[in-house]
Amino acid sequence: MKQPSQKGFTLIGVLAIASALAIIALVGWNVYQRQQVSDTTAKIVKMVPVAPAVTSVGDLDTASQTLDQTQIDSDVDTAQLDSDLASF
């Protein structure tokens, strides 16, 4: 009697391949998310200039003049800024 030939994959083989693909996908997704956060952080750091150290009254005067020259939105409370500067 002739034995029937069996073709195809076993269930364990399919589960092993699916598990390997899932692990690769999860690792790839994690790397992608970390890169996105890193890129966003780098963009924010480039947009925000580093504030110079304030070591004297002259530095505060320079900062005050720079703020006076900077365009401020109309909804910003400039009186609060003036009172903060006056307290120095």
C-alpha positions as CSV (number, residue, x, y, z in Angstrom):
1,M,0.0,0.0,0.0
2,K,1.3,3.4,-0.9
3,Q,1.8,5.9,1.9
4,P,0.2,9.3,1.3
5,S,2.7,12.1,1.0
6,Q,2.3,14.9,3.5
7,K,3.1,18.4,2.4
8,G,2.9,21.6,4.4
9,F,4.0,23.0,7.7
10,T,3.6,21.6,11.2
11,L,1.8,23.7,13.7
12,I,4.9,24.0,15.8
13,G,6.9,25.2,12.8
14,V,4.3,27.9,12.0
15,L,4.2,29.0,15.7
16,A,8.0,29.3,15.8
17,I,8.1,31.4,12.7
18,A,5.2,33.6,13.9
19,S,7.0,34.1,17.3
20,A,10.3,35.0,15.6
21,L,8.5,37.6,13.4
22,A,6.6,39.0,16.4
23,I,9.9,39.4,18.3
24,I,11.6,41.1,15.4
25,A,8.6,43.4,14.9
26,L,8.5,44.4,18.6
27,V,12.2,45.1,18.7
28,G,12.0,47.2,15.5
29,W,9.0,49.1,16.9
30,N,10.9,49.9,20.1
31,V,13.9,51.1,18.2
32,Y,11.6,53.3,16.0
33,Q,9.9,54.8,19.0
34,R,13.2,55.6,20.7
35,Q,14.5,57.3,17.5
36,Q,11.3,59.4,17.2
37,V,11.7,60.6,20.8
38,S,15.4,61.3,20.2
39,D,14.7,63.3,17.0
40,T,12.0,65.3,18.7
41,T,14.2,66.1,21.7
42,A,17.0,67.2,19.3
43,K,14.7,69.5,17.5
44,I,13.5,71.1,20.7
45,V,17.0,71.6,21.9
46,K,18.0,73.3,18.7
47,M,14.9,75.6,18.9
48,V,15.6,76.7,22.5
49,P,18.7,78.8,22.9
50,V,20.9,78.3,26.0
51,A,20.4,81.1,28.5
52,P,23.7,82.8,29.5
53,A,24.7,82.8,33.1
54,V,23.7,85.9,35.1
55,T,26.7,87.0,37.1
56,S,26.2,90.8,37.4
57,V,23.7,93.6,37.2
58,G,25.0,94.4,33.7
59,D,23.9,90.9,32.6
60,L,20.4,91.7,33.9
61,D,20.4,95.0,32.1
62,T,21.4,93.3,28.8
63,A,18.6,90.7,29.4
64,S,16.1,93.5,30.0
65,Q,17.1,95.3,26.8
66,T,16.9,92.1,24.8
67,L,13.4,91.5,26.2
68,D,12.4,95.0,25.4
69,Q,13.4,94.4,21.8
70,T,11.6,91.1,21.5
71,Q,8.1,91.0,20.1
72,I,5.8,89.9,22.8
73,D,2.3,88.4,22.2
74,S,-0.6,90.7,23.2
75,D,-2.0,88.2,25.7
76,V,1.3,88.2,27.8
77,D,1.1,90.1,31.1
78,T,4.0,92.5,30.8
79,A,3.3,94.1,34.2
80,Q,4.3,90.7,35.8
81,L,7.5,90.7,33.9
82,D,8.3,94.3,34.9
83,S,7.6,93.5,38.6
84,D,9.8,90.4,38.4
85,L,12.7,92.4,36.9
86,A,12.2,95.2,39.5
87,S,12.6,92.6,42.3
88,F,16.2,91.9,41.3
